[in-house]
Amino acid sequence: MASAGGADRSPPPRPLVFAFYLTGHGFGHATRAIEVVRHLVAAGHEVHVATAVPEFVFTAEVRSPRLRIRRVLLDCGAVQADALTVDRLATLEKYREAAVVPRESILRAESEWLSSIKADLVVSDVVPVVCRVAADMGVRSVCIGNFSWDFIYAEYIMEAGYHHRSTVWQISEDYAHCDILLRLPGYGPMPAFRNVIDVPLIVRGLRKSRSEVRKELGLEENAKVLVFNFGGQPAGWKLKQEWLPDGWICLVCGASDSQDVPPNFIKLAKDAYTPDVIAASDCMLGKIGYGAASEVLAYKLPLVFVRRDYFNEEPFLRNLLEHYQNSIEMIRSDFLAGHWKPYLLRALTLRPCYNGPTNGGEVVAQILQDTAIGKECIPDKFSGARRLQDAIVSGYQLQRAPGRDVRIPDWYSLSETETGAASTSKIVAIKETAAFRCFEDFEILHGDLQGLTDTMDFLKSLSELNRNNLESSEKQYQERTAASVLFDWEKEIYIARAPGRLDVMGGIADYSGSLVLQMPLREACHVAVQRNHPSKQKLWKHTQARQLENAGLAPVIQIVSFGSELSNRAPTFDMRLSDFMDGEKPIPYEKAREFFCQNPSQKWAAYVAGTVLVLMTELGVQFTDSMSILVSSAVPEGKGVSSSASVEVATMSAIAAAYGLNIIPRDLALLCQKVENHVVGAPCGVMDQMASACGEANKLLAMVCQPAEVKELVSIPTHMRFWGLDSGIRHSVGGGDYGSVRVGTYMGRKMIKCAASDLVSESLTSKAPVESDCHKENGMDLLKSEAAMEYLCNLPPHRYEAAYAKDIPEVISGDAFLEKYGDHNDTVTVIDPKRSYSVKAPTRHPIYENFRVETFKTLLAAGSTDEQLSALGELMYQCHNSYSACGLGSDGTDRLVNLVQEMQHRTTSEGGSRPSLFGAKITGGGSGGTICVIGKNCARSSEEIVEIQKRYKAATGYLPILFDGSSPGAAKFGYLKIRRQRS
């Protein structure tokens, strides 16, 4: 990046006018802006601050006639439901109200205001629209920040508000008009900005010494002092005296006037100067934001943080804090229950070591002054590489895999000189020489590696944990620290492996009883499980403290999930097994779902720990031992390739092996479906779990989902090949589109059953036989079977068209359906009376899809001709179009399928050249995710797949992930039983 140092510090020829826009999100942006404003005002310039932050925040710090405050709201930041949770949909809705709907009036009003004050430079932290205003006026603009709102909002859109996706594109486009981004430490990806200058931390300076502050507060010099600071979001938590270690004092920031605190807690005045309080304390308990992070780094104060939900700035600041040994995480349940002591005592052992500059306010002010008078900044020769790096990390963050060991790459936060080719070569050499040594650490007591390189890599990661290099000087991640003390290496560890799957045909018709064809992928999830008597279980310190508080040893579950470092997913989870019990019985699934939803950052644990509850409930298994579980998955999340099923199947397989449970693969898949349907709350069918459990490498699992009957394993003919291409648009079976289509399908089934029942009744009451054309050849038995139909796919297309299609409505409201039909008889979805549901397309899809899949399977055994491949491809195209008719398509998957079609027809029209690719379709639950492509098994096909990837990236900026290859399912893999080799 361009350097902030060495700037010409000659004064400008005249006083300048700066328009300084601040985002409406919290006070953190304001406190760092104050430091910049202070230096600009001191240099004789005029600063106009446009913000929704109260005026006193600025005037209390900077008293000058050259500072002007204008109250205006041009964005909304993130709407917080409470001090720890962002309301994603409310945020998107409020941003729409604040910045999207009134956009034209904002552009006019801000242009007029900037003209009226004769602004020399527009500064933004980090309001998007003003960059566009400045560009339209010909005024330069500079942004200051460690994140941008397009990155923050992108995940909100995928999870909660896809219809707001145009908002993110607009924000990115606005940012692209900015001349320079002054990027602060702890930054996240900001690929919209063309030119970047890295600047030091902006930190407020101290006004009083540690001794002065303690004296004013009546604190002894040797007292242990904790700062309790959760920003400007009063939460009304009831604090208790016993939550602190003996002799400790807690200083509470932002307490309300009505809040009562125990005698060892002191409420600070609302205008208390936080930097002085921080410097006079021994550690802080709070959430991670830029203000807290910068000040604890600067003043070397250990931070015990509680993770915030759905704010994507946090992982990058957390990475910065961990790098300088400045923080530890407190699990939210322990925070709310008052189990603070082990965390606070652990914090005192940290040795914060940040040694970077903290004069960012001064440096930024100088750059702003230089930019305003037209000085050119140092050219950013690394701009292209930096934007590519940002895009890569954006991909890691927004398309991350649950449990996968993906971290913020070191090269992202280091300078280019520290990430040269030599260091990469060194890493590769180490891997090559260590490839076999890692297996010597363990005896493989049962099972076979089967030549699977990902299993070898997983054993290598266990070996590294076993060697426990955590005392080295290299940065360690919380998940690896926790995993290194998870197992007793002298005892047996059980390892299972379950792959993701590529949905070749069948897809969402699975819950309607269709035949489906699924291919297990090369990418898989590994889970390691160890059981121990509670008295011998290795416990994390906070778990141990909780055990002691409960006066007795009880079996616990401790889980570590690799791959949390770039997300706001907590890397660890622990619970007592008794939490799954209600007296002598397991708790209901609904109660378990509520339990896991209490803390969104640990909701992922439902996929893992939920398997334990299902085994207790469905099989009556009694778990009396404690359980340690390590999850590491390479199946990407949100791609429609069954990342969740692979986690569930691998976890249950490993637990079954550790506890000697003999569960046949089909039953295991059905049990895992219960985890997803009832504990997680996602209304999926069973094909994902069946493919992951029962599949075999290079074969299609042919299964009739009634509920889960494997017909056969169909070998993929050697002349053809299947690929998966990811669109980059996140898919979720828990999303509204998937659920509403399922509801519509079950509504259609109920309508058909009622219509058939009515025909039966009419036939019985009528003296004359039914003579309609539709029923001449169909007797009473056929109508009775249709009236009792359990699976919609058992209705042939010709019967649907002849007897029922004309009476199925396109759309029906929930209340109208409930009034006429009572219920749709689906145990995993609920009809919303106030919502309208598409019915005709969701009803038609599974009926025709089952026919298409049957035809597809038959054609696979035909001769190896282009006509065969063309027919198979046509069936896939029809399936894709049917998904779109149901409302489960997406721009990205449509674009990819169109590129396959263009490639196919281009080769056909090139004068005798035969096509290599023949068809494609959206997969799984639709609404994004991955497409499946069929083609010849030849080099040309692979070249055309690469060309499609490149063309898609050129059009969208996203390079699709390629899924190529297959591997055995969990049953075929079996399990490994390992133990550290005894010398």
N, C-alpha and C positions, 0 to 999 in steps of 0.2 A: 504494500500500500504506500501511497504517498506519505511522506513524513511531515509531522507537524513542527518539527524543529527547524532551526536555521532561518526562520522567517525574518524579513527586513522589518525592523520595529520602528522605522521612522514615522513620525506623526502624520496624520492626513492633513491636507491643505486647509480644511475647514471642518467644523463640527458636522457630524453625519446624523441622519435620521434612520432609525431601525424600527421596523414593524415586527414585533416578536409575538408569534402565535403559539399558544399552549393548548395541548389537548385537554379535554374535560375529564381525564381519568386521574383522580386522586391528587394528593399534594406532592408526590415524589417528583413529578416533572417540574412543578413550581419551585421546589427547593433548589434543584440544580440550575434552573433558569435564573434564579436570584443571583447566584454566584457570577454568572456571565453578565447579567445586567449590571451588577455592582462595578465590574471592571469597565464596562462601556460608559457608564455614567461618570465614573472617576476620570475617564479620558476626555470628558467634555462633550460626549455625544448625547443625543436625545433618543430615548427609548419609549416606544408606545407598545404596551403589552395588551394583547387581545386574548381574553381568557374568561372562563366561567368560575375560576378560583376567586374567593373573596379578596377584596382589595387589601385588607389588613395584612394578609400573608406577605405582600410585597412591601407595603409602606412601613411595616414594623422593622424590616431589614434594611431598606434603602430609602432614606429620606432626602429627596431632591426634587426640585421643580422640573428637572429634566426627565423624570419618570412619570409617565401618564398611563393610567389603567383604564381599559375599555371592557365592559362586561359583554361578552358575546359567546355563544355556544355554537361551534361549527362541527363538532363531532361529539361522541359520547363516551369514548373509551370502552371500558367493559362494565356492564351492569352487574353488580355483585348482589347475589341473594343474601349473603352474609359475609362475614370477614374472611371466609375461606373458600367460598364457592362463587363462581361466575355463572350467571344465568345466560346460557349461550343464545337461545332463541330471543330472549328479551333484549339482549345486546344488539342482535341483528335488526330487530324491529325498531329499537330506539335509534340506531344509526340511520336507518331508512328515514325515520321521521325528522331527525336532526340535520341530515346532510344530503340525502338522496332526493326526497320529495321537493324540498325548497332549493335545489341546486342552482337553478337559473337565477333566482333572486339573490342567492349567496354570491354568485359570480359577479353580479351587477353591484351589489352593496359593497363588497370588499374592494372592487376596482375603484369605486368612488371614494372609499375611505383612504385607500393607499394614495390616490391622487391628491386628496385634501391635505394629507400630512406630508406630501412630497417625500415619500420613502425612498431611501437610497438602496435598501436591501430588505428583503423579506426573510425572516428567520422562523423556522417552524420546528416545534417539538411536540408531536410529529403529525400535525394536522395536514391531511392530504390535499384538500381542495385548494389551499392557498398557493401551492406550487403551480397549479394551473393558472390561477389568477395572475401571479407574478409573470409567468411566461407570456400570457396574453398581453400584458402591459409593457413587456420589454424590460422588466426589472429582474435582477438576478435573485435567486433564492437559495438558501442553505438550510438543510435539515440537521437536527442534532438528536441523537438517540442511540439506544442499544437494541431497538426492535422497531418494526413498522407494522401498521395495523392490517395490511393485506395478509401478512404471515399469521398474525394472531387470529384473524377472522376465518382463515381458510379451513381450519379444522372445525370451527363452529358450523360452517356451511355443510360440511360432509356429515356431521353428526346430527345436526338439528334443524338446518334451514337451507336445503339445497336450492330452493326457489330464490334465495338471495345471492346466488353465485355471481350474477352480473355486478354486484356491489364490489366484490374483491377485484374484479378486472378494472373497474373504474378507479378504485383506490390505487392500484398498481400503476395505471396510466397517469394518474395525477402525480405520483411520486417520480415518475420517469421525466417529468418536466423540471425537476429540481436540478440545480447546477452542481451542488456538492453535498455529500453526506459527511458530517463529522461524526464518526462512529466511536462510541464509547466502549470500554472494556465490558466483557460479558455479553457481547452482541449475539443476536441470532441472525439467520439469513435475511438479507434485504436485497434480493437480486434486481429489484426495479430501478435502483439508483445506478447511474452511469459512472460517477466519479466519487471516490471515497478517500477520506483522510482519517486515519486513526489518531485519536487524541487521548490524553490521560484521563484518569478518573476526575470527575467534577465532585469535589467534596467541600462541604461547609467547614470553615475553620473554627478553632476553639476560642472561646471568650474567657473562660475561667480554668484554673488548674483543677486537677483531681481533688486536691485537699480543700480548695475553696468550695467546690460543689458539695463534698461530703460534710463539710462544716455547716453549710447552709441547711442541709437536710437533717442534721443531727446524727450523722452516721460515723461510727468509729473507723479509723484508718484501716484496721485489719478485718473489718466485717466483710462477709461475702455478700455481694450485691448483684441482684438480677434485675435487668430491665425487661419489662413486659410491654411489648410494642407491636400492635397489629394494625398500625396505620390509622387512617381516618374512618374506620368501619367499626363503631362501637358494637360489641356483640352481646353485652349483658351477661357474660359468663359469671357464675357465682364462684368466687375464689375462696379457697379454704386454707386455713393455717397449716394443716398437716401435709399440704402438697409440697412444701419447701423442706430442704434438709435443715436440721437443727441449727439455729444461729444465723440463718440466712434472712436477708431483707429483700423484698421485691418492690421495685419502683414501677408503678402502673401509669403508662402513658394513655391519654385519651379517655380516661374514665369519665362517666357521666356524673353529674352532681348528685344524682340519687343513688348511685351505686355504693353499697357498703362493702368495705374490705376488712379482712382480719387484721389483728395488731401487727403482724409481721409483713404487711403490705402497706405501701404508702402511695396515695394518689398524688400524682404530680399536677402542677398547675397547667392549664390548657396552653399557656404560652411558654412552657418550659422549653429551653433550647436543647434539642435532642443530642447534638454532637457533644456538648459538655456532659450530659448525663451518661452517654455511652462511654466516654473516656474515663469517667469516674466509677464505672461498674466492672464486674468480673465476667459477666456473660449476658447475652440477650436471648430472650425467648420471643419469637415472632414469626412472621411470614417473610418470604424472600421477595423483595422488590428492589429496584435500583437504589433508592435512597438508603434502605437498611444495608444492602450489600456493600455499597461504596463506603459507608461510614464504618462498618465493622472491619472492613479490609484496611482502611486507612488507619484506624486506631487499634488494630490488632485485637479485636474483641471476639471471643468465640461466640458463634451464633447457633442456638438450638432452634431449628425451624420446623414448622408444621406445614406440610405441603398444601398449596392452593389447588383447587380443582379448575381445570379448563383455562389456565392462563399460560400461554406457551412461551412467555418471556422467561419463566422460572427455570427450566432445565439448563439454559445457557449461563444464567447467573449462578445456579447451583454448581455447575461445572467449574466456574471461576473460583468460587469459594472453596470447593474441595481441593482444587489445585494448590491453594495456599493454606491448606489444613485449617480452615476457618469455620467449619460447620459440621454439625451432625443433625440427623433427622429424628424428630419425635413422631411416632405413629399417632395419628389423630385420636384413635380410641383411647390411647394412654393419656393424651393431652386433656381430653374431655373428662376422663375419669380421675385425673389428678395424679397419675403415676409419673411424676416429674423427676423424682430424686435420682434414679440411675442415669438419666440423660444429663442432668445438671452436673453431677459429679464427673461424668465422662467428659463433659465440655471443658472442665478445668485441666484435663490432661492434654488438650490440644495445644499446639504451638504455632499460632498464626504467624505467617512469614511473608506477607505481602511487602514487597520492597520497590514497587513501581512508583512513578510520580503521581501526585495528587493535585497538581496545579492546573487541572483541566479548564477551570473557569477563566483563568488568565490566558491560556493558550487559545481557547475558542474565541475569546473576545478579540484577540489579535488577528486571527484568521478572518473573522467577520469584518473587521475594519479593513483589512487588505482587500477582501473580496468586494466590499462596497465601493472602494475607490478604483476598481478595475484591474487590480493586480491579478495575474494569472497564477493559480496554484501549480505546484509541481505536477507535471503530467503523470497520470496513473497508468504506467505501462503494464501493470498487472490487472487492469480492469477486466478484461475478458476472462482471465483465469479466475479472478475473484468472483465474478458473477456466476461462472460455472460451478465453483465450489459452493456458493450460496444455493444454487439450484439443487446440487447433490444433497446437501444437508437438509434442504426443504423436503426433498424426497424421503430421506431417512425419517424426518419428523412426522410428515403427514401420511406416509405409507408404511410406517414402521411395522415390524412383526412382533406380536406379543411373545415375550420370552426370548426373542433372538438376541444374541450378544452383539448388539450394535450400539456404539457409543458416539459421542461427539468426536469426530476424528481429531487427532492431535494436530494435524496440519491445519485444521480450521482455525485454531486459536494461536498457532505459532507463526513466526515470520517465514517467508519463502526460503530464507537462507538455512533454516533449520529443518527443511523437509526436502532435501535434495535427493538425487538418485542414489547416492552412496548409501544413505541410511536405509532406503528401501531394499537395496541389494543385501545389506547386512541382515535385515529381518528375514528375507527369503532364505539366506544361507542357514540362519539359526533354525528355521523350520525344517529344512532338509536334513540337517544333522540330528535334529531331535525327533524325527518322525517315528523311529522305532523305540527310542529310549523311554518314551512315555508309557508304553505298554509293559515295560519291565517293572513299573511301580505296582502293578496289580496282577494278581492271579485271576484268571478267568475260570471260575468254578463251574459255570454252566453257560451254554450258548455258544454262538459262533458269530464273528464279525461279518461274515458273508461278503467280505471284500468291500464293504460300504465305507467310502472315505469319510462321509459325514459322521459315522459312528466312531471311526478312529479319531476324528477331530474332537468329538465330545469326550472321549476317554483322555485325550491329551489335555483338555481343559480341566478335567477332574484331577489329572496328575499334577497340573500346575497348582491347583488349590491344595492338594495333598502336600506338595513341597513347601507351601505357605511362605511365599516370598514377600509377605506383607510388611516386613520390617525394612524392605529396601527403600531407597530414596525416591523411587518412581511413584508417580501419582497412582493411588488406588481408588477404585470405585466402590461405592457403598454395597452394591450387590455382590461384588467379589469378596469384600471383607466379610459380609454376612455368610456367604457360601463357604468360605474357608473354615468356618467353625460350625458348619451345619451337621457334618457327619463324624462319626467315630470310625476312623479309617481302618481300625483293626477288626471291624465287624463287616458282615456282608452288606453289600449295596446291590439293589436290583434295578436294572435299566431296561426300559422298553422304548420302542421307536414306532412312530405312526406317521405315515406320509400325508400330505395334502392330496387333493384329487382334482383332475381336470374333467369337467362335465362335458362329455362328448355328445350325448343326447339324453333327453329326459327332463333335466332341470327341475323347474318348479312343479312339474306334473307328478313329482314323487308323492306329495301328500294326497294326491287324488288316485293313487294306486297304479301308476304307470310302470311300464317296463323302462328301465334306465340303463345307460351304458356309461360306465365311469372308469377313468384310467388313473391309478395311483401315481403321483408325481415323484420326481427325484427328491424334491425338497421335503423335509420331514421334521417332526418334533421329537426330541429325546427327553425323557423324564427319568430321574434317578430317585429311588425311594429307599429309606432305611427305617426299620422299626426298632425301638428300644424301650426297655422298661422305664417308666417315668423317673425312677430313682437314678437311672444311668443316662438319661437323655441329656445331651449337650444343649444348654439353653442360652439364648441371647440374654444380655444383662437385663433388659427391660422385661423380658418374659420371666426371668428368674425372680425379679423383684415382685412381679405380679403374683407368682406362685407363693412367695413367702407371705405376701399380704393376705392371701387366701388360706393361710395356715394349713398347708398340706400339699402333697405331690399329686397332681392330676395329669392324665395323659393330654398332650398338646399336639397340635399340628403346626409345624414351622415350614414355610414355603419361601423359596427364593426364585424369582423369575429374572433370568438374564434379559437384558435389552431395555431396561427402564430408563437409562440415563438421558435419552433424548426426549422422553415423554414425561408427562405428569402422572405416570403410573408408578405407584410406590413399588420399590424393588422387593420388598419383603411383606409377608403376611403371617400372623400367628393367631391362634385361637385355642381355647380349651375344647376338647371333644365333648365335654358336658354342655357346651353351648348348643350342640345339635340335639340335646335331649330335653324332653318335657316330661319329667317324672321318669317313668319306665319306657316311654315310647319316643321315637325320633320326632322332632318338631315337624309341623306341616311344611310343605314346599313353599307355600306363600310366605310363611314367617321367615324361612331361610332367605328368600328373595329380598325381603325387607332388610334382613340383617346385612346382606352384602351391598345393598344400595345405600346404606347409611354413609359410607365413605366412598365417593366415586373414584378416588385414586387407588382404592383397593378392590374395586368391583371385579377386576379381572380374576381375583381369587375364586370367584364362584365357579369358573370353569374347572378349577383344580380341586378345591375342597368340596365342591358340589358332588364330585364322584363318591366321596366318603359317605355323604348323607344318603345318596341314592342306594349305595350298597347296604347301608343300615336299614333303609326303609323297604326296599324291594326284596332283599335276600335275607334280612334279619341278621346281618353280620354284626358282631359285637367287637368293637375295637377297644382293647384295654391297654395297649401299648401306645407310646408316643410315636409320632411319625415325622420324619424329615423328608422334604420333597424339593428337588431342584428341577426347574423347567428351562429348557433351552430349545427354541424353535427357529427353524429357517423357513417356515411357511409364512409368507407375507400376509399381514392383516389387511382386510378391506379389499382384497383382489378377487373375491369370489372363488377361491381355491380351497376352502374349508380349513382355514387356520384354526378355528375354534374346535372343529371336530378332531383334528389331529392332536390338539392339547388334551381334550377329554379322553380320547382313546388311548393315548400314550400313558396318561396318568392312571386310568383305571387298570390298564394292563400291568403297569409296574406295581400298583398296590395289590392286585390279584396275585402276582408272583411272590411278593414279599409275605403275604399272608396265607399262601397256599390255597387260594380260591380257584376252583376249576370252573371257569365260565367259558362256554363255547363262543366262538367269535360273533355269531349272529346275536346271541343274547347280550353280549358285551356292547355291541353297537346299539341295541335297543335301550339298554341302560344309559348309555352316553347320550342318546337322544333325550331321555328324561331329564338329564342334567341341563341340557340346553333349553328344552321347552319349559321346565318347571322351576329350576333353580335360577338359571340366567334370565329366563323369560323371553327367549327368542323363538318364534313359531316356525321352526324349520322342520322339514321332513327328515327321513332316516337315511337317505342315500349317502350323505356325506360321511356319517359315522360308519356305514356299511363298507363303503369304498376304502376308508382308512383302515378298518379292521380286517376285512376279508379279501382285499385286492391282492393281485400278484403282478410282478414286474412284466411290462410289455404285453399285458392282457387287459381286455375290457371286462369289467365286472358287469354281467348281465343280471339284473335283479328286478323282480316284480315287487313293488313296494306295497304289499298287502298282508302284513305290514312290512315284511322284509324277507323275501324268499329268493335266495340265489338260484338262478336258473342254470347258469354255467359261466365259466371263464372263457371268453372268446379271444383267441390269439389274434393279435393285430397282424394282418398279412404283411409280408416282408416288403411288398412293393409300395406300401403306403405309410404315411406318418402323420402324427398329430402334434400340433404346437399350441401353446397358450401364449397370448399377447395381452399384456395388461394395459388398460386404457389410462391409468392414472386417476380415474374417478372412483372414489371410495364406495364400496358396496357394503351393505349391512342387512342381514336378515331380520335384525331388530328394528329396521327403519319402517316408516309409515307406508311407503309404496308397497313393499313386499307384504306387509300385514293386511293392507286394504285389498290387495288382489286375492289373497287367500280367503278373506272374508267373502268377497264377491263370488269366488269359486264355490264355497260352501253354500252361499245363498242360492246359486244356480242349481246345485244338487238338490237342495230342499224343494225348490220350485218344481223340478222334474219329478221328484218322488211324489209330491202332492198331486201333480197333474196325472201321473200314472195311477195313483190311488183313486182319484176322481173317476178315471175311465173304468177302473175295475168296478167301482160302485155303480156307475151308470149301466154297465153291462149286466150286473146282478139284478138291478131294479127294472131294467127294460125287458119287455116281453119279447121283443125282436132282437136278434143278434146284432152286434155292432157291425155295420156294413161300410164304414168309411174306408177309403182307399188305403189309408195309413195302417189299418189294422186287419185287413182281410186275411193276410197271410200270417198274422201274429195272433196267437191264441191268448187265452186268459193267463196261462202260465208265464208268458213273456211279460205281460203287464204287471203281474204280481211280483216278478223278480225285479222289475224296474222300480216298483213302488217300495221295495225293500232294499234297494241298491245301497251298498256301503261305500263303494268306490266309484267315482264318476267315470274312471277310465274303462270300466266294464261295459259302458254304453258305446256301441259301435257308432261311427260317424253317420252311417246311413239311417240309423234309428233316430239319432239326435235331429238330423235335418228333416226327416219325414214326420216325426211326431211332436217334437218339442221346441225346435229352434225359433219358430215364429212367435211363441208365447214368452220367450225370455226377454225381459226389457234390457235396453242398453244400460240404464242407470236406475237405481232405486235409493230412496233415502232410508236411513237406518230405522227411523220410527215407523215408516210405512211398511217396511218388511216385518218388523216385530209385531205390528198390529195384525198383519194378515197371516204370518207363518209362525209366530211365537218365538222361534230360535233357529239358528243355523246349524246347531249340533256339532260344533267344533270346540274341543276342550282347551285349545291353546290360544284362541283369539276371542275378542269381545266386540260386539257390534256397538258403535257409537250412534245413539239415536239422532244426533244432530248432524251427522255426516252423510254425504251421498256416496254410494259405492257403484263402481262400474261392475256390471254383472255379465253381460253377454260375452264379451271378449274373454274374461277369466274363465267362464264356463266352457266355452268352445275350445280354448287352448288345450287342456289336458286330454280331451276326447280325441282331438286330431293328433296331438303329440304322441300319444300311445301308439296310434297307427303308424306315424312316421318312424318311431323307434323300432317297432316290429319290422317294418320294411327295411330300415337301415341295417338291422342285424341280419336279415335274410340276404341282403345284397353283399354283406361282408364276405360271404362264402361263395359269391359268384366269381367268374373268371377275372383275372387281373388285366382289365382293359380300361381305356380312357372313358368309355361309356359307363362302366361301373363307378368310377370316381366322379364323373359328372352327375350321376344320379344321387350318389351319397352327398355330394356338395349341394345339390338342389334341395334335398331334404333339410340340410343345415340352414340354408338361406330361408326356407319356409318357416322353420322354427324361430329364427331370428326376427322375422317380420311379425310373427305371432306374439312374441314377447313385447314388441313395440306397441301392438294393438292393445295389449293389456295395460300399458302404461309403465312397463319395466325396461324400456330402452334408455339410452343416454347418448348425448352428442358424441362422446369419445368412442364408445363401442360401435356406433353407427359409422363413424369415420373409418375405423379400422376395417370393418366388414366391407365398406365401399372400396377401400384400398385393395383388399383381396380381390374383389370383383374386377376392379380396373386392371390389376395384374393378370388375372385370368383372361379377360377379353383382349387385353393388349397383345398377349402372346398369340391368341387365336387369330388376330387380324394381321399378324406380321408375316403373312405369306408362307403358310405351311408349318410354322413353328407351333408345336403343341404346348398347351398350358402345363404348368407344374403344380399350381395351386388350383383347387377346385371348389372350395366352399368355406364358409365360416359362420359362426353364430355366437351370440352372447351366451354366457354360461351361468349356472347356479341360480341365485336369487335375482339376478339382473340389476337394473338401475346403476350401471357402472361395472367395475370389476374387469374381468378377463374375457376375451373371446377365444374360442377354439377354432383352429384352422386345420383343414385336411388337405394333403397334397401328396405328391410322389415322394418316395424315399430316395432322393437324389440330391446332388450338390447344387443343382440349379434352384431347387425349392428353397434350400437354406439361404442362397444368395438373395432370392426374392423376399424372403422373410426379413432379412437384414435391410433390404431396400425399403420395405414397408415401415420398419422401425424408423429409418432415417426420414422418410417423408412425413410420418406422423409427428416426429420431433420438429421438423421444419415448420409444420402447420400449427403446432400447439406449444412447442417449447419443452415437451415432456418426451423422454426416450422410454418407450415401453419395455418393461421387464419381460424377458423371454423365458417361458417354461418349456424346457426341451428335455425329455428323458423320463424314465419311469423307475420305480423301485418297489420292493415288496411291502405288503401291508403288515399290520401289527401281528396278526396271527402267523404269517409266514416267517416273520423275523423271530418270533418267540420272545425270549428275554435273556439278558446277561445277568449272571450273578458274579460279582467281583469282590475282591478283598485285597488290601494292601499286601504286597508280597513280604513274607516274613524272612528275615535274613538268618 
